[in-house]
Amino acid sequence: MAGLTDLWCLCWSQRQNALHIEQLGKHLSSNRQAYADNAAGDYRLLAVDCRAGIDMLARNLQGTLAARESVRTVAFV
């Protein structure tokens, strides 16, 4: 079984229209701290996988992010 240091997560921020990749253990620790601090958050967990799987998914989502960015840019012009 893979340990937390072997698993990576892909998160998405709607506010920033950005993806973020980090180790699962770090992600869980940050979320526990945010809960303890009653902090708001924007990132949504999309996937947990090995690093290669997360990198592939992130590449596959670039088109969606680009399309959303073009809509955001037009909306602010």
Backbone as ProteinMPNN parsed JSONL, in Angstrom:
{"seq_chain_A": "MAGLTDLWCLCWSQRQNALHIEQLGKHLSSNRQAYADNAAGDYRLLAVDCRAGIDMLARNLQGTLAARESVRTVAFV", "coords_chain_A": {"N_chain_A": [[0.843, -1.19, 0.0], [0.479, 2.226, -0.761], [2.195, 4.904, 0.833], [1.495, 8.069, 2.512], [3.395, 9.824, 1.56], [3.891, 8.904, -0.942], [1.701, 9.438, -2.423], [-0.018, 11.865, -4.308], [-1.843, 14.931, -4.664], [-4.242, 16.654, -6.653], [-5.395, 19.832, -6.841], [-7.879, 22.397, -7.327], [-8.421, 25.825, -7.848], [-11.069, 27.95, -7.97], [-11.248, 30.721, -7.731], [-8.666, 31.605, -8.414], [-8.399, 30.352, -10.806], [-6.683, 28.132, -11.167], [-4.473, 25.295, -10.917], [-3.156, 23.168, -8.367], [-0.558, 21.205, -7.136], [0.325, 18.884, -4.706], [1.883, 16.889, -2.116], [-0.075, 14.313, -0.659], [-0.075, 13.955, 2.16], [0.879, 16.468, 3.075], [-1.165, 18.09, 2.108], [-3.383, 17.16, 3.579], [-2.543, 17.807, 6.175], [-2.407, 20.62, 5.998], [-5.101, 21.159, 5.551], [-6.22, 20.266, 7.961], [-5.074, 22.131, 9.692], [-6.227, 24.485, 8.684], [-8.87, 23.986, 9.326], [-8.666, 23.964, 12.135], [-7.989, 26.634, 12.52], [-10.249, 27.811, 11.619], [-10.335, 28.747, 9.014], [-11.113, 30.141, 5.833], [-11.301, 28.632, 2.557], [-10.3, 28.014, -0.834], [-9.412, 26.064, -2.556], [-10.2, 23.028, -4.231], [-10.218, 19.574, -3.882], [-9.364, 17.482, -6.475], [-8.246, 15.059, -7.367], [-6.457, 12.108, -6.327], [-3.444, 10.449, -6.646], [-0.585, 8.675, -8.007], [2.429, 10.573, -8.629], [2.954, 10.782, -11.411], [0.446, 10.215, -12.528], [-1.075, 12.344, -11.534], [0.252, 14.507, -12.712], [-0.325, 13.987, -15.409], [-3.138, 14.248, -15.446], [-3.328, 16.948, -14.727], [-2.151, 18.156, -16.981], [-4.089, 17.429, -18.868], [-6.21, 18.986, -18.066], [-5.58, 21.57, -18.708], [-6.662, 22.785, -21.006], [-9.336, 23.321, -20.298], [-8.908, 25.146, -18.212], [-7.708, 27.236, -19.657], [-9.818, 27.962, -21.371], [-11.681, 28.864, -19.491], [-10.255, 31.011, -18.452], [-10.168, 32.747, -20.631], [-12.837, 33.472, -20.788], [-13.132, 34.741, -18.32], [-11.39, 36.9, -18.706], [-12.624, 38.329, -20.779], [-14.948, 39.034, -19.459], [-14.044, 40.945, -17.675], [-13.241, 43.047, -19.218]], "CA_chain_A": [[0.0, 0.0, 0.0], [1.255, 3.465, -0.865], [2.144, 5.805, 1.975], [1.074, 9.428, 2.185], [4.44, 10.521, 0.81], [3.878, 8.38, -2.306], [0.479, 9.898, -3.087], [-0.085, 13.29, -4.6], [-3.212, 15.376, -4.94], [-4.444, 17.755, -7.584], [-6.447, 20.718, -6.353], [-8.259, 23.456, -8.254], [-8.938, 27.05, -7.258], [-11.933, 28.692, -8.874], [-10.901, 32.14, -7.625], [-7.427, 31.85, -9.141], [-8.415, 29.566, -12.038], [-5.363, 27.504, -11.154], [-4.304, 23.98, -10.309], [-2.07, 23.079, -7.395], [-0.165, 19.82, -6.876], [1.119, 18.709, -3.489], [1.792, 15.555, -1.531], [-1.319, 14.129, 0.076], [0.14, 14.204, 3.581], [0.951, 17.921, 3.276], [-2.507, 18.617, 1.864], [-4.228, 16.838, 4.731], [-2.06, 18.593, 7.307], [-2.842, 22.002, 5.772], [-6.556, 21.223, 5.75], [-6.49, 20.165, 9.403], [-4.721, 23.422, 10.285], [-7.254, 25.445, 8.272], [-10.04, 23.681, 10.144], [-8.376, 24.421, 13.488], [-7.978, 28.095, 12.477], [-11.532, 28.229, 11.055], [-9.949, 29.546, 7.845], [-11.805, 29.88, 4.563], [-10.417, 28.08, 1.54], [-10.824, 28.011, -2.195], [-8.962, 24.908, -3.325], [-11.02, 21.82, -4.214], [-9.467, 18.364, -4.203], [-9.887, 16.842, -7.677], [-7.761, 13.692, -7.567], [-5.313, 11.588, -5.581], [-2.823, 9.429, -7.49], [0.875, 8.799, -8.021], [2.801, 11.862, -9.218], [2.798, 10.743, -12.868], [-0.988, 10.293, -12.816], [-1.511, 13.712, -11.248], [0.808, 15.367, -13.764], [-1.08, 13.741, -16.641], [-4.447, 14.87, -15.288], [-3.14, 18.4, -14.767], [-1.963, 18.519, -18.399], [-5.371, 17.258, -19.553], [-7.149, 20.031, -17.648], [-5.098, 22.889, -19.134], [-7.591, 23.358, -21.977], [-10.476, 23.863, -19.553], [-8.453, 26.351, -17.518], [-7.504, 28.284, -20.664], [-11.142, 28.414, -21.812], [-12.266, 29.645, -18.396], [-9.51, 32.262, -18.337], [-10.586, 33.644, -21.71], [-14.155, 33.99, -20.405], [-12.891, 35.686, -17.222], [-10.737, 38.079, -19.277], [-13.658, 39.055, -21.522], [-15.894, 39.565, -18.482], [-13.462, 42.082, -16.983], [-12.832, 44.094, -20.167]], "C_chain_A": [[0.881, 1.244, 0.0], [1.1, 4.286, 0.406], [1.739, 7.198, 1.537], [2.129, 10.188, 1.4], [4.52, 10.044, -0.639], [2.683, 8.873, -3.109], [0.48, 11.416, -3.195], [-1.531, 13.673, -4.863], [-3.183, 16.572, -5.886], [-5.631, 18.557, -7.075], [-6.677, 21.82, -7.375], [-8.816, 24.638, -7.47], [-9.795, 27.767, -8.29], [-11.539, 30.167, -8.89], [-9.67, 32.482, -8.452], [-7.404, 31.193, -10.522], [-7.071, 28.855, -12.211], [-5.423, 26.124, -10.519], [-3.124, 24.044, -9.35], [-1.814, 21.602, -7.127], [0.665, 19.794, -5.605], [0.956, 17.281, -2.975], [0.553, 15.473, -0.652], [-1.145, 14.426, 1.561], [0.188, 15.685, 3.91], [-0.425, 18.553, 3.103], [-3.414, 18.374, 3.068], [-3.825, 17.65, 5.957], [-2.518, 20.052, 7.195], [-4.336, 22.151, 6.002], [-6.931, 21.116, 7.22], [-6.172, 21.486, 10.099], [-5.755, 24.487, 9.921], [-8.532, 25.232, 9.074], [-9.842, 24.222, 11.567], [-8.43, 25.952, 13.582], [-9.303, 28.682, 11.993], [-11.308, 29.125, 9.833], [-10.763, 29.148, 6.607], [-10.798, 29.318, 3.567], [-11.104, 27.998, 0.195], [-10.47, 26.736, -2.945], [-9.867, 23.698, -3.113], [-10.15, 20.649, -4.632], [-10.122, 17.674, -5.393], [-9.481, 15.38, -7.796], [-6.602, 13.393, -6.627], [-4.758, 10.432, -6.401], [-1.306, 9.5, -7.281], [1.218, 10.099, -8.76], [2.601, 11.871, -10.741], [1.331, 10.865, -13.263], [-1.531, 11.693, -12.599], [-0.996, 14.673, -12.315], [0.039, 15.214, -15.072], [-2.462, 14.4, -16.565], [-4.336, 16.387, -15.357], [-2.94, 18.891, -16.203], [-3.293, 18.448, -19.146], [-6.364, 18.364, -19.214], [-6.738, 21.425, -18.117], [-6.043, 23.564, -20.132], [-8.803, 23.987, -21.308], [-10.084, 25.149, -18.839], [-8.28, 27.512, -18.5], [-8.843, 28.844, -21.144], [-11.802, 29.271, -20.738], [-11.559, 30.986, -18.244], [-9.927, 33.247, -19.423], [-11.956, 34.238, -21.409], [-14.002, 35.025, -19.291], [-12.306, 36.994, -17.756], [-11.749, 38.935, -20.009], [-14.624, 39.706, -20.537], [-15.377, 40.805, -17.777], [-13.037, 43.218, -17.918], [-13.869, 45.187, -20.215]], "O_chain_A": [[1.904, 1.296, 0.684], [0.016, 4.358, 0.985], [1.648, 7.483, 0.342], [1.797, 11.106, 0.65], [5.144, 10.699, -1.474], [2.654, 8.742, -4.332], [0.918, 12.133, -2.295], [-2.346, 12.83, -5.24], [-2.244, 17.368, -5.908], [-6.728, 18.028, -6.9], [-5.801, 22.139, -8.178], [-9.594, 24.459, -6.533], [-9.309, 28.146, -9.356], [-11.503, 30.79, -9.951], [-9.628, 33.52, -9.112], [-6.497, 31.445, -11.316], [-6.418, 28.961, -13.249], [-6.296, 25.827, -9.703], [-2.219, 24.864, -9.503], [-2.754, 20.835, -6.915], [1.596, 20.583, -5.443], [0.023, 16.568, -3.346], [0.181, 16.44, 0.014], [-1.995, 15.088, 2.157], [-0.391, 16.121, 4.905], [-0.805, 19.445, 3.861], [-4.123, 19.276, 3.516], [-4.687, 18.128, 6.695], [-2.962, 20.645, 8.178], [-4.788, 23.141, 6.576], [-7.85, 21.794, 7.68], [-6.907, 21.915, 10.989], [-6.119, 25.305, 10.766], [-9.198, 26.194, 9.455], [-10.735, 24.856, 12.129], [-8.863, 26.501, 14.595], [-9.469, 29.901, 11.957], [-11.999, 30.126, 9.645], [-11.053, 27.973, 6.382], [-9.591, 29.505, 3.718], [-12.329, 27.922, 0.104], [-11.172, 26.366, -3.886], [-10.251, 23.378, -1.989], [-9.427, 20.728, -5.625], [-11.3, 17.32, -5.335], [-10.261, 14.552, -8.266], [-5.875, 14.287, -6.194], [-5.502, 9.54, -6.807], [-0.817, 10.292, -6.475], [0.363, 10.658, -9.448], [2.13, 12.864, -11.295], [1.009, 11.55, -14.234], [-2.35, 12.176, -13.381], [-1.728, 15.553, -12.769], [-0.218, 16.2, -15.762], [-2.899, 15.037, -17.524], [-5.169, 17.04, -15.985], [-3.493, 19.918, -16.594], [-3.588, 19.316, -19.968], [-7.268, 18.646, -20.002], [-7.498, 22.375, -17.931], [-6.205, 24.784, -20.103], [-9.247, 25.064, -21.706], [-10.831, 26.128, -18.856], [-8.665, 28.642, -18.202], [-8.99, 30.055, -21.306], [-12.414, 30.294, -21.047], [-12.2, 31.992, -17.938], [-10.028, 34.447, -19.168], [-12.209, 35.395, -21.742], [-14.662, 36.064, -19.311], [-12.688, 38.075, -17.306], [-11.731, 40.158, -19.871], [-15.07, 40.83, -20.77], [-16.166, 41.634, -17.326], [-12.527, 44.239, -17.458], [-13.708, 46.158, -20.955]]}, "name": "protein", "num_of_chains": 1, "seq": "MAGLTDLWCLCWSQRQNALHIEQLGKHLSSNRQAYADNAAGDYRLLAVDCRAGIDMLARNLQGTLAARESVRTVAFV"}
